[in-house]
Amino acid sequence: MPGAERTAQHDRQPSPVLVVRADGCGSRTGPRTERDDMRILVAYATRHGATAGIAERIAAVLTETGRPAEARPVEDVTNVEGYNAVILGGAAYMLHWLKPAVKFARRHRAALAGRPVWLFSSGPLGTDLVDKDGQDVLQSTRPKEFDELTELLHPRGEQVFFGAYDPEAEPVGLGERLVRHMPAAQDALPAGDFRDWDAIEAWARGIAESLGTHGRQPE
Ligand SMILES: Cc1cc2nc3c(=O)[nH]c(=O)nc-3n(C[C@H](O)[C@H](O)[C@H](O)COP(=O)(O)O)c2cc1C
C-alpha cells in the first residue's frame, strides 16, 4: 500500500496520569478497591519525553480499567518483584532501542521472565505507513534488540508506536547532535507529534483484558 498515510494527531490531550510519588509509590484518587493489591509497572527509557507520554497513557488506561499501573523511568526502578506484570518501553534511535531499556531488560531478566511482560518501542516519525521499500513502517523500525529480548523475556506481546520529534529541543549526546545536522536527516526526521493515541490506548486495553482482574493471565 505505497503512499498510504495517516493523519498526525495533535489535538488530543493526555489522559490523567497516575501520580508517582518521590518514594516511588504510585497513588491515585478515589476509594480503594479489591484490585488495589495489583500493581503493574510501565517502565520506560526516553530522551525527549515522547516515550514517557506513551508509558503514562498506557498506565492511565490500565488504571482506568481497574488495574493499577504506574509509569516510571527505568533509571528509578531497582526491583520488579513487587509487580504483577511489567510493560517495558523505549525510544528507538539509529535502529536501536535506548540502552537504558536494554540494560533494564537484561538486568531484570530472571524476574521479568517469571511474570507477564510486554515490550513497546516509540519509533518512526511521519504519517507514512509504508516506507520507500514498500515495507510496513511499524515492522521495519522494530528495534534490533527485540529478537534477543524476545528470547530472554518471552514477552506476551510487543508493539512499535509512532513517536514525536521536536527539532527545537536540545539534542541529547554527540551522536544525536551530529545526526540532526546531516542533510539527509531533514527528510528522515519529520518534525511533529505522530503518536497514535488510539493505537496506544487499544494496545493497553488488550493488555488489561489479557491480565484479567488480578494482574495475571486468566486461568
Ligand atoms: C537522531 C534521531 C534518530 C532517530 N532514529 C530513529 C530510528 O532509527 N528508528 C525510529 O523508529 N525512530 C527514530 N527516531 C525517532 C525517535 O525514536 C522518536 O522521535 C521517539 O519518539 C523519541 O522518543 P523520546 O522523546 O522518548 O526520546 C530518531 C530520532 C532522532 C532525533
The ligand as an SDF file (V2000), in Angstrom:
LIG
                    3D

 31 33  0  0  0  0  0  0  0  0999 V2000
   18.6860   11.4500   15.7810 C   0  0  0  0  0  0  0  0  0  0  0  0
   17.4240   10.6490   15.7640 C   0  0  0  0  0  0  0  0  0  0  0  0
   17.4620    9.3310   15.3290 C   0  0  0  0  0  0  0  0  0  0  0  0
   16.3030    8.5580   15.2860 C   0  0  0  0  0  0  0  0  0  0  0  0
   16.3710    7.2570   14.8470 N   0  0  0  0  0  0  0  0  0  0  0  0
   15.2340    6.5070   14.7990 C   0  0  0  0  0  0  0  0  0  0  0  0
   15.2790    5.1530   14.3370 C   0  0  0  0  0  0  0  0  0  0  0  0
   16.3180    4.6030   13.9860 O   0  0  0  0  0  0  0  0  0  0  0  0
   14.1100    4.4580   14.2960 N   0  0  0  0  0  0  0  0  0  0  0  0
   12.9180    5.0060   14.6820 C   0  0  0  0  0  0  0  0  0  0  0  0
   11.9070    4.3480   14.6060 O   0  0  0  0  0  0  0  0  0  0  0  0
   12.8630    6.3020   15.1410 N   0  0  0  0  0  0  0  0  0  0  0  0
   13.9810    7.0420   15.1990 C   0  0  0  0  0  0  0  0  0  0  0  0
   13.9320    8.3260   15.6670 N   0  0  0  0  0  0  0  0  0  0  0  0
   12.6720    8.8510   16.1540 C   0  0  0  0  0  0  0  0  0  0  0  0
   12.5520    8.6960   17.6600 C   0  0  0  0  0  0  0  0  0  0  0  0
   12.5500    7.3660   18.0200 O   0  0  0  0  0  0  0  0  0  0  0  0
   11.2540    9.3730   18.1200 C   0  0  0  0  0  0  0  0  0  0  0  0
   11.4620   10.7510   17.9850 O   0  0  0  0  0  0  0  0  0  0  0  0
   10.8870    8.9640   19.5280 C   0  0  0  0  0  0  0  0  0  0  0  0
    9.5000    9.1320   19.7060 O   0  0  0  0  0  0  0  0  0  0  0  0
   11.6450    9.7810   20.5610 C   0  0  0  0  0  0  0  0  0  0  0  0
   11.2820    9.3600   21.8310 O   0  0  0  0  0  0  0  0  0  0  0  0
   11.7530   10.1030   23.1560 P   0  0  0  0  0  0  0  0  0  0  0  0
   11.2380   11.5350   23.0600 O   0  0  0  0  0  0  0  0  0  0  0  0
   11.1290    9.3440   24.2550 O   0  0  0  0  0  0  0  0  0  0  0  0
   13.2530   10.0560   23.2080 O   0  0  0  0  0  0  0  0  0  0  0  0
   15.0710    9.1090   15.7070 C   0  0  0  0  0  0  0  0  0  0  0  0
   15.0440   10.4410   16.1680 C   0  0  0  0  0  0  0  0  0  0  0  0
   16.1960   11.2070   16.2010 C   0  0  0  0  0  0  0  0  0  0  0  0
   16.1320   12.6190   16.6830 C   0  0  0  0  0  0  0  0  0  0  0  0
  1  2  1  0
  2  3  1  0
  2 30  2  0
  3  4  2  0
  4  5  1  0
  4 28  1  0
  5  6  2  0
  6  7  1  0
  6 13  1  0
  7  8  2  0
  7  9  1  0
  9 10  1  0
 10 11  2  0
 10 12  1  0
 12 13  2  0
 13 14  1  0
 14 15  1  0
 14 28  1  0
 15 16  1  0
 16 17  1  0
 16 18  1  0
 18 19  1  0
 18 20  1  0
 20 21  1  0
 20 22  1  0
 22 23  1  0
 23 24  1  0
 24 25  2  0
 24 26  1  0
 24 27  1  0
 28 29  2  0
 29 30  1  0
 30 31  1  0
M  END
$$$$
